[in-house]
Amino acid sequence: MDHYHRARSATGTLSAVMDDQDATPGDVVDLAWAAAYLRISERNAYRLAVDGKLPGAFRIGRSWRVNRRVLESLGAPQEPK
């Protein structure tokens, strides 16, 4: 891991993605997708992310993103339609 990723990872911004070295852009989903996948409201997903209780959630700028593989490893219901 290069210096840039180590620094960003230390802040927690990219740690969810960097924990999974094989992560691809398709493995990163937005908070709306994650909420639908977990069958909760976007508002609740946002609160969980802010509180650090949504596994795989991280911020990119002002937006929240979630590592899809982490969500799937939780055994959540099914993909949103």
Long-range contacts (C-beta under 8 A, 24 or more apart in sequence): 12-58, 13-58, 13-59, 13-60, 14-58, 15-58, 16-55, 16-56, 16-57, 16-58, 16-66, 16-67, 16-70, 17-58, 17-65, 17-67, 19-67, 19-70, 20-67, 20-69, 20-70, 23-67, 23-69, 26-68, 27-67, 27-68, 27-69, 28-65, 28-66, 28-67, 28-68, 29-65, 29-66, 29-68, 29-71, 30-63, 30-64, 30-65, 30-66, 31-57, 31-63, 31-64, 31-65, 31-66, 33-66, 33-68, 33-80, 34-66, 34-71, 36-80, 37-71, 37-76, 37-77, 37-78, 37-79, 37-80, 38-71, 38-76, 38-77, 39-76, 39-77
